[in-house]
Amino acid sequence: MNPQILIVGAGPTGLALAYSLARQGVPFRIIDKNAGTGTASRALAVHARILEQYEQLGLAERNIKRGHPILSLDVSDGKRVRATVKFHELGKGLSPFPFILSLPQDEHEEILVDELSKIGIEVEWNTSLLSFEDTGVGVNAVMQQQGQPEETAEFAYLCGCDGAGSMVRKGLGFDFPGGTYKQLFFVADIETEQPVDDMEKMDMYMDNDGFMLYMNVRNANTKRILGIVPEEFNERTDVEYHEITNYIENKIRVSAAKVNWFSTYRVHNRVSERFAKGRVFILGDAGHLHSPTGGQGMNTGIGDAINLGWKLAAVVQGKAAPKILSTYEQERIAFARRLIATTDKAFQTIVNQKLPGTLLREYAVPYVLPSVFKFSFPSKNAFKILSQIHINYRNSLLSKGKAGKVYGGMRLPWIETDMGDNFTPLRSVDWQIHIYGKAQPELIDFARSQSLQIHEFAWEARMKDAGFKQDALYLIRPDGHVGLATEKQWLRVLKMYLETYGIVAFGAE
């Protein structure tokens, strides 16, 4: 079968899209102008929502084994620890992954490339996209592998996962509005003489000069440090680690026996005016750039890939009407804009340096942070936001209805039952019906006739706490979000929903 989709760019976003399509049996090609996976990486955090979606694809366990779960954050001002945030306590009961996974982007990419090669798919490295044209019935792409003649091929769809300078975004003529922070940032990967005891802790340092974040990566002797370059170096782009060694060591009391790599960079906050046009889509950094606050950028790109992956698979295989593709932009651009606004606000607060004893350090860190994270309600919300499990597509065309506190567009709340958890069935990456209580015979018959999986979970009191309504009908999308929620098991409403979008379960032939 000819490749239906061309993926341009093999960073985490492009690789996650490739793996998602491969798992769903969609033929594609993936090209990248670089010679191989990255060697130096700023992105480090993999959040709970991505691990949940990786679990659906069978990727979570390998990533977790390779990385280190970060369970807590200490915030200090150099003299003493002002606040401690315990992620694993905040996320308990909300997700099977109540932590932040520390996994450098280069290792993350290596895992994905290896998993793809296990199923016979290779990234075409050293290959550039030169131009493309959407003909209305397909996309003609002109590509060139280094040292080879140009090649023209036709695809049903083209996906630009080609980073901040995206050739695909520029080819579509999309504006990329936003700004660039004035501070120059650095990121360093260093090795220390002494191993650290606590691999599961991340540290944040704040004083009048700004902030520094440092955590363990790879092993007990390797640390990743991220911070703002001192102001006197701000106009330079060739700063080296040894020039700011004293600055770093005075702040965080960590000395490097060896510097594996060091780089400086400017931080942007931008969102493309559109994420799609015709048969062409942009994902990840091609569509949105974030401040490093909360490590959201890479996770958002992978989230784009998971969202678009199942929709493309459904349309290419005739299991859904092409109009569902319009919901990719609708769902993801709204989230990207909201995220930029919140991370930008948090970031500005953190880096607002020249106010001696700013409110944040003198008041928020010692008093507000602990109280936000101490009491159950706000702390749960803090975990939901950081981990991206709060993402909902309530305003999407695909989101309908509400039953209990669970509404269309929401991520399916995770719950452990006496029979196991309700996320295990999501590994089919297919539409499915969940009933928390008892399914009626006519619903069971209809689901069987449509090859639509139906999962019954015997009612338990804790389900109400999670937001479910007894015996209500929840139609779950392949990405684990609720498509339709109805208080009663209304077959007519379910049929109408499926017909509107031409939805056929992947299990159906």
NORQUI-V343302 format. One record per run of one state. SS is the DSSP state (2 for helix, 1 for strand, 0 for the rest). FROM is the first residue (numbers start at 1). LEN is the number of residues. If there is no record, write none. Layout:
BEGIN
<<SS & FROM & LEN> <SS & FROM & LEN>>
END
This chain:
BEGIN
<<0 & 1 & 4> <1 & 5 & 4> <0 & 9 & 3> <2 & 12 & 12> <0 & 24 & 4> <1 & 28 & 4> <0 & 32 & 13> <1 & 45 & 2> <0 & 47 & 1> <2 & 48 & 10> <0 & 58 & 2> <2 & 60 & 7> <0 & 67 & 1> <1 & 68 & 3> <0 & 71 & 1> <1 & 72 & 5> <0 & 77 & 4> <1 & 81 & 6> <2 & 87 & 4> <0 & 91 & 9> <1 & 100 & 3> <0 & 103 & 2> <2 & 105 & 14> <0 & 119 & 5> <1 & 124 & 1> <0 & 125 & 2> <1 & 127 & 8> <0 & 135 & 4> <1 & 139 & 7> <0 & 146 & 4> <1 & 150 & 6> <0 & 156 & 1> <1 & 157 & 4> <0 & 161 & 6> <2 & 167 & 6> <0 & 173 & 5> <1 & 178 & 14> <0 & 192 & 9> <1 & 201 & 7> <0 & 208 & 2> <1 & 210 & 7> <0 & 217 & 5> <1 & 222 & 7> <0 & 229 & 2> <2 & 231 & 3> <0 & 234 & 7> <2 & 241 & 12> <0 & 253 & 5> <1 & 258 & 14> <0 & 272 & 4> <1 & 276 & 2> <0 & 278 & 2> <1 & 280 & 3> <0 & 283 & 1> <2 & 284 & 3> <0 & 287 & 1> <1 & 288 & 2> <0 & 290 & 3> <2 & 293 & 3> <0 & 296 & 1> <2 & 297 & 20> <0 & 317 & 5> <2 & 322 & 30> <0 & 352 & 7> <2 & 359 & 16> <0 & 375 & 1> <2 & 376 & 12> <0 & 388 & 4> <1 & 392 & 1> <0 & 393 & 7> <1 & 400 & 4> <0 & 404 & 2> <1 & 406 & 2> <0 & 408 & 2> <1 & 410 & 2> <0 & 412 & 4> <1 & 416 & 2> <0 & 418 & 2> <1 & 420 & 2> <0 & 422 & 2> <2 & 424 & 5> <0 & 429 & 3> <1 & 432 & 5> <0 & 437 & 4> <2 & 441 & 9> <0 & 450 & 3> <1 & 453 & 5> <0 & 458 & 3> <2 & 461 & 5> <0 & 466 & 7> <1 & 473 & 4> <0 & 477 & 4> <1 & 481 & 6> <0 & 487 & 4> <2 & 491 & 10> <0 & 501 & 9>>
END
